[in-house]
Amino acid sequence: MSQITVLDAVTAFADWNEPTDAELSAIEAEMPLILADVDLIDAQITAMDHAPNDVDARRVRRALARVLAERAKRSNRTAAVPAGGAA
C-alpha cells in the first residue's frame, strides 16, 4: 500500500490553484465596489472609535453614498447584458 503525502496531494492540483482570466476579470470589475465597501467599514470603525461628531457622520454618509452608487452601476451593467451573455 503506497502512502500519499500532503505535498503529493497539494501538487496534484497545482494547475488549478491559479485563478482563470475570467475570474481575474470578474474581480477587477468588482474592485470599485470592494474598495467602496472597505471605505464604508473604515468610516464606521472610525466613527465608533470616539465620541460621534459631524465630520464622522459626513464621512459615513459619503462612503455609504459611494457604495450605493457602485452597486447601482453594477446592477445597471448586469441588467444591460443580453440573455445570451454576449455583450
SEZA-100668 format. One record per residue (C-alpha): residue number from 0; residue in one letter; x, y, z. Coordinates in nm, 2 decimals. Example, Ala and Ser with C-alpha at 12.3 -4.5 7.8 and 13.67 -1.06 7.14 Angstrom:
% residues 2
{n=0 res=A xx=1.23 yy=-0.45 zz=0.78}
{n=1 res=S xx=1.37 yy=-0.11 zz=0.71}
***
This chain:
% residues 87
{n=0 res=M xx=0.00 yy=0.00 zz=0.00}
{n=1 res=S xx=0.15 yy=0.33 zz=-0.11}
{n=2 res=Q xx=0.13 yy=0.64 zz=0.11}
{n=3 res=I xx=0.03 yy=0.98 zz=-0.03}
{n=4 res=T xx=0.20 yy=1.28 zz=0.13}
{n=5 res=V xx=0.04 yy=1.62 zz=0.18}
{n=6 res=L xx=0.29 yy=1.75 zz=-0.08}
{n=7 res=D xx=0.16 yy=1.50 zz=-0.33}
{n=8 res=A xx=-0.20 yy=1.59 zz=-0.26}
{n=9 res=V xx=-0.13 yy=1.96 zz=-0.29}
{n=10 res=T xx=0.08 yy=1.95 zz=-0.61}
{n=11 res=A xx=-0.16 yy=1.72 zz=-0.78}
{n=12 res=F xx=-0.40 yy=2.01 zz=-0.82}
{n=13 res=A xx=-0.13 yy=2.28 zz=-0.87}
{n=14 res=D xx=-0.26 yy=2.37 zz=-1.22}
{n=15 res=W xx=-0.60 yy=2.45 zz=-1.08}
{n=16 res=N xx=-0.47 yy=2.68 zz=-0.79}
{n=17 res=E xx=-0.44 yy=2.99 zz=-1.00}
{n=18 res=P xx=-0.74 yy=3.20 zz=-1.09}
{n=19 res=T xx=-0.85 yy=3.19 zz=-1.45}
{n=20 res=D xx=-0.85 yy=3.50 zz=-1.67}
{n=21 res=A xx=-1.23 yy=3.52 zz=-1.64}
{n=22 res=E xx=-1.21 yy=3.51 zz=-1.26}
{n=23 res=L xx=-0.95 yy=3.78 zz=-1.26}
{n=24 res=S xx=-1.16 yy=4.00 zz=-1.49}
{n=25 res=A xx=-1.46 yy=3.95 zz=-1.26}
{n=26 res=I xx=-1.25 yy=4.05 zz=-0.96}
{n=27 res=E xx=-1.13 yy=4.36 zz=-1.14}
{n=28 res=A xx=-1.48 yy=4.46 zz=-1.24}
{n=29 res=E xx=-1.59 yy=4.42 zz=-0.88}
{n=30 res=M xx=-1.30 yy=4.61 zz=-0.73}
{n=31 res=P xx=-1.46 yy=4.96 zz=-0.72}
{n=32 res=L xx=-1.74 yy=4.81 zz=-0.51}
{n=33 res=I xx=-1.50 yy=4.62 zz=-0.29}
{n=34 res=L xx=-1.30 yy=4.94 zz=-0.23}
{n=35 res=A xx=-1.62 yy=5.14 zz=-0.16}
{n=36 res=D xx=-1.72 yy=4.88 zz=0.10}
{n=37 res=V xx=-1.38 yy=4.90 zz=0.26}
{n=38 res=D xx=-1.41 yy=5.28 zz=0.29}
{n=39 res=L xx=-1.75 yy=5.25 zz=0.44}
{n=40 res=I xx=-1.63 yy=5.00 zz=0.70}
{n=41 res=D xx=-1.33 yy=5.22 zz=0.78}
{n=42 res=A xx=-1.56 yy=5.52 zz=0.82}
{n=43 res=Q xx=-1.79 yy=5.33 zz=1.05}
{n=44 res=I xx=-1.50 yy=5.20 zz=1.26}
{n=45 res=T xx=-1.35 yy=5.55 zz=1.29}
{n=46 res=A xx=-1.69 yy=5.68 zz=1.40}
{n=47 res=M xx=-1.72 yy=5.42 zz=1.67}
{n=48 res=D xx=-1.37 yy=5.47 zz=1.80}
{n=49 res=H xx=-1.45 yy=5.80 zz=1.97}
{n=50 res=A xx=-1.74 yy=6.04 zz=2.05}
{n=51 res=P xx=-1.95 yy=6.10 zz=1.74}
{n=52 res=N xx=-1.91 yy=6.42 zz=1.56}
{n=53 res=D xx=-2.03 yy=6.59 zz=1.24}
{n=54 res=V xx=-1.72 yy=6.51 zz=1.04}
{n=55 res=D xx=-1.75 yy=6.13 zz=1.11}
{n=56 res=A xx=-2.12 yy=6.14 zz=1.02}
{n=57 res=R xx=-2.04 yy=6.31 zz=0.69}
{n=58 res=R xx=-1.77 yy=6.06 zz=0.62}
{n=59 res=V xx=-2.00 yy=5.77 zz=0.68}
{n=60 res=R xx=-2.28 yy=5.92 zz=0.46}
{n=61 res=R xx=-2.03 yy=5.99 zz=0.18}
{n=62 res=A xx=-1.89 yy=5.63 zz=0.20}
{n=63 res=L xx=-2.25 yy=5.49 zz=0.20}
{n=64 res=A xx=-2.34 yy=5.70 zz=-0.10}
{n=65 res=R xx=-2.03 yy=5.57 zz=-0.28}
{n=66 res=V xx=-2.13 yy=5.21 zz=-0.20}
{n=67 res=L xx=-2.48 yy=5.26 zz=-0.32}
{n=68 res=A xx=-2.36 yy=5.43 zz=-0.64}
{n=69 res=E xx=-2.12 yy=5.15 zz=-0.72}
{n=70 res=R xx=-2.40 yy=4.89 zz=-0.65}
{n=71 res=A xx=-2.63 yy=5.08 zz=-0.89}
{n=72 res=K xx=-2.36 yy=5.09 zz=-1.16}
{n=73 res=R xx=-2.30 yy=4.72 zz=-1.12}
{n=74 res=S xx=-2.67 yy=4.63 zz=-1.13}
{n=75 res=N xx=-2.72 yy=4.85 zz=-1.43}
{n=76 res=R xx=-2.42 yy=4.69 zz=-1.60}
{n=77 res=T xx=-2.55 yy=4.34 zz=-1.54}
{n=78 res=A xx=-2.91 yy=4.43 zz=-1.65}
{n=79 res=A xx=-2.78 yy=4.56 zz=-1.98}
{n=80 res=V xx=-2.62 yy=4.23 zz=-2.08}
{n=81 res=P xx=-2.85 yy=4.03 zz=-2.32}
{n=82 res=A xx=-2.99 yy=3.70 zz=-2.22}
{n=83 res=G xx=-2.73 yy=3.51 zz=-2.43}
{n=84 res=G xx=-2.45 yy=3.66 zz=-2.22}
{n=85 res=A xx=-2.27 yy=3.82 zz=-2.52}
{n=86 res=A xx=-2.20 yy=4.19 zz=-2.48}
***
